[in-house]
Amino acid sequence: MKDWQQVLIGPMVPLRDALEKIDKAGTRMVLVVDETRRLLGSLSDGDIRRGLLRGLTLVDPVTSAMHVGPTTADASEGRQAILARMRKLGVYQMPIVGPGDVVVGMETVDDLLTTPARGNPVVIMAGGRGIRLAELTHETPKPMLKVGSRPLLETIVSNLALQGFSKIHLAVNYKAEQIERHFGDGSAFDVEISYLREERPMGTAGALSLLTKVPEQPLIVTNADLLTREDFGHMVDRHVEAKAHGTMAVRNYEMQVPFGVVREGEGGIEAIEEKPVQRFVVSAGMYVLSPQVLELIPQQQPVDMPTLFELMLRQGMQTRCHHIDGYWLDIGRMADYERANLDFAEIFG
């Protein structure tokens, strides 16, 4: 909500004034805050009506009728996550709070359903052979394998379009003609598609050197074998707010050792831990890069993203992790491909 400040109201304001503010703002509620904008409660026209029915008057303060402990969203949450929660709860608007429950905004369903246009270019690395899926990719490049009713890459492109991204570059190599024939210039998918044609495999970052023009805005880079509902716009916004040069999407990953682990000391066995779980933070194959990072990429040379981030660190550039915890699946093995087809209708249907 653009003018969310107009729905803020102090705790001692009369109910009559709150009604007038609700009517003027065109919202269904106001937010009751203290002098530091810390959220104390919410007040809807329904709350006021119920208060009057139990004997309150329009001169009573809003605290006499407000709802204490309203549902809120954290300022770090993405638009898609907030919208999903609002739909689940059946609410039309939701306060956005930062540290200390300070109100920093308010989102409405109408605003969230209006997708802002994003000028950030997107590079999708679609040139790999998919060796681990060789029985399926002998004739078809992995990004063109059907997941559900359409090619995996089409789902990725469509999701980006739904999030407001329209400038897409496809880095292609293995059986590139199939990809180019299917997507063309992108007009059938409401996007603009161009192609970065690799003469040889160039890793997960090398194809960025094939961009003919350095973008003016941060660019998104993603692998072409990922199914995710991640909000890329949110990822870009956090990258800009942090004034970062490189952002890497990461996930928590757990791996259980299938045996009892023995810690041996000088006097024998010190301890035995039965089937311990190891926890790691791993790359999710999605990145946001500021334009100046492209200067670090050698021309026409294979480069992987870990190497590029190491170069950034050596140059003293600002890097950050963007933790994601929503749906994400790397389709690298046959079991992953089978799971993707099982999940497709529920997640993307």
N, C-alpha and C positions, 0 to 999 in steps of 0.2 A: 504494500500500500504506500503510495507516494507521499501523502500528507498525513502519515500516521500520528504525528505530534498532536494533531487536533483532537484525537480521541483520548488524550491524557487528562486526568482530572484529579484534584486534590481530595483528601479523605473527608474534609469538613464541608464540602460543597453540598448544597441542598439537592434533593432528588429532582425538584423542578428544573434546576439548571442542567442536571445530567440528562433529563429528557430532551431539553432544548439542544444540547450538544449532540445527542444521538440523532436527532432529526436533522440538524444542520450538516453533520458529517456524512449523513446517508449510510451510516453503519448500523449494525444491530446491537452494538455494545460500546461502552467506554472502559478505559483501564484506569483503575484507581492507583495512584502512585504517591510516594512521599516526596520530600523536597529534593532527594537525590535521584528521582525517577525509579526507585526500587518498587517493584510491583507488589501491591498489597492485595489486590483482588480485581475482579471484573464485574461489570454491572450491565445487564441487558435490559431492554424494555420489559421483558418478561419478569425479570427479578424485581423491577419496580412495581409492576402490576401485582405480583404476589405479595410484596411488602404492604401495599395499600390495602389489600384484602385482609391482611392480618392486623390492621389498625394503624399503620404508619401514615404520616402525612407528607405532603410535598415539601415541607420545610425541614424534615428530618435529614440528617447527613447521609451521604451515600454509603458510609460504612454500615448503616443499619440494615441495608438490603443487599449489599454486594456479596458475590460468591468468592469465598476465600479459597486460595489454592487452585486457581484455574490451570488448565492444561496449557503448557507452553512449549515452544520449540527453542532449541539452542541456536545461537547465532552462527555456529559452525556447521549446522546441517544444510544440506542442499535442497533446492526447490523440489526435486522429485520426491525426496524422503518426506518433506513436510507435507506435500500434497497427498501422498499415500496415507500418512497418519491422519490427516484431516478427513479424508474419505472414509477411513476405517471407523473414526469416531463420530462421523456424521456432523461435523461442525463446519461453519461457513468461514470463520476467521480465527486466527491463532496469534497470540502475542509472541514476539521474538525477544528473547532475553540474553544478556551477556553475563559476565561474572558478577556475582552478588545479586542476581535476579534484577538487574537494571534493564529496563525496557529499551531496546534498540530498534524496534520496528514492529510492524504487524502485517501479516500476510492474509489475503483473502483468497478463496477458491477461484474467483474470477481473475485475479491478478496472476495466480499460478498457472491457470489454463491458457493465459496469453503468453506465448513463447516469444521472448525478445530475440531479434536478429543478432547473430554473432558474426563479427567480421574476421574472427581468428581462423587462419587456415588450418586444415587437418591433413596430416600425412599418414596414410595407412600402409604399413609394410606388408605387401601382398606378394612378394617375390619368392618366398620359400618353397621348397619341394615337398615338405611334409613327409620326411623319410620314415618316421615312426608309424605313419599310416600308409605305407607303401602299397599295400594291397588295394587301397582305395584311390591313391593319387597317381597310379601309373598312367592313367589317361586324363585325369582331372586335377587341376591345381587345388591344393587344400582349401583356399578361401572360397572355391566354387562348389565344395561338397554341400549337398543339401542337408540342412538341419531343419526339421519340420518340413514346411512346404516350399522353402526357398533356399538359395545358396547362403552360406554363413556370411559372406561378405555383404550380401544385400541387406541382411538384418543389421549389420554394423552401420552401413550407410544410411539406412532408413532411421535408425535410432538417432544418429547425428543430425539428420534433417529435422526430426521432431524436436530436437533441442535447440534449433535455430542456427546450426552450422551449415553453410552452403558452399564453401570453397574447399573442395576435397582433392587431394593429390593421391593417386594410387601408385606406389612403387611396385613395379612388376618385373618379372624375369621368367620364371618357369611357366611355360604354356600361357604366356601373356595374352595371346590372341583371343583366348576364351574369355578372359576378363574384359578385354577391351570391346569385344563383340557384345557382351551382355550389358555393359554399362554405358558404352558410347560416351557422349558428352555430359551425361548425368541428367539431362532435361527430363527424362522419364521418371526420375526420382526426386525432382524439384531441387536439384543441386547442380553445381558446376564442377565437372570432373576433368582433371588433366592427368597425364601419365608421366611418371619418372621411370624411364626404361633403363634397367640395369643390364649392361652387357655381360656382366658376371655377378654372382652373388656378392652383395656389399654389406652384409651384416644388418643389424637392427638400427643403425644410424647412418651408415655410409651413403645411402641414397639421398640424404638431405643435401649433399653437395651438388645434386642434380637440379635443385631448384633454380630456376632462371632469374628469380628476383628475391631479394631478401625481404621478408615480410615486415610490415610496420608494427604488427601486434604479436604477442606471444603465440606460438603455434603449438598445436597438439600433435603428438606422435603416438600411434597405437599399433599394436600387432594385429594382424588380420585373422588370428585364430582364437579370438577372445569373445565369449558371450558375457555381456555384463549389462546391468542397468545403471551403471555409474553416471552421475550427473557431471558431465564434462564442463559445463558452464560454471558450476560451483568450484570445480578444481582450478579453472582458469582464474576465477575471482580471488580465491585464496592465494594463488601464485602472485597475482598483482599486488594484493594487500601486503604480502610478506616482502615485496620488492626482491623476489628471488630471480635468479638466472635460470635455475633448473629445478623442476619439481618432478619427483618420482612417486607414482602411486604404489603403495605397498600394502601387504596383507599379513596378518598373523598366520603362521603355519606351525602345526604341531606334528611331531613324529614320535611314535612310541617304539622304544627298543623292545623287541619281542623276547628278551631274556632278562634274567636277573643280573644286574650290573654290580660287580664286586670291586670294592675299594680296598686295595692291598697296602698294608703298611709294613714296617720293618719286622714287627712281631707277628705277622700273619694277616688274617683278614680283619679289617677295621669295621667294615659295614657292607651290607648287601641291600641294594635297592631293587625291588622287584618290578620289572618292566617300566622303567621310568619314562616320562614324557618329556621330550626336548622341544623347546619353543623357540621359534625364529621369526624374524621379520623378513619377508621376501618381496622381490619386485613383482608387480602385477602387470607389467608390460604396457603401461600407459604413462605418458610423460607430457609435461608442458615445458617448453624451452623459450627463453627470450631471444630476440633476433640476433644479439651479439654472440650468442653461443655458436652460431653457424660458422663463425670465423675460425673456430677451433677444428673444424672437420676438414681433413685433407681431401683434395679433389680426386675423384675417381679411385678411392682406396677403400677397402673393406674396413668398417669400424663398427663396433658394437656399443650399445648404450652404456654398459659399465665402464668401458674405456673412456667414453665421452665425459661421463661424470667424474672420473678420476682426473681428466684434463681440467675440468672446471675447478676442482678442489685445488689443484696445483696452481691455478691462476688466481686463487683467492676469491673465486666467485661464490655467490650465495646459493646454496642448494638446500632443499627441504624434502621431507617425506609427506605424502598426502595419504593418510590411512583410510582405507575403504573396508566396509564390512557388509555390504549388500551382496546381491547375487553376482558371482564371477566364476567363470569356468574357462580354463585353458585347455583347448582341444588339441592335445598332443599325442594321446594314445587312443587305442580302439575303445577302451572302457570309457574314456572321456567323451568320445564321439557318441557312443550309445547313450550315455547319461544326458548329453545335450539334446538328443532327440526325444528322450523321455520328458525332459524339463520344458521343452519349447512351448507347448500349448499353454501350460500354466504361467510361464514367465513372460512370454512374448506373444501369446495367442491373441 
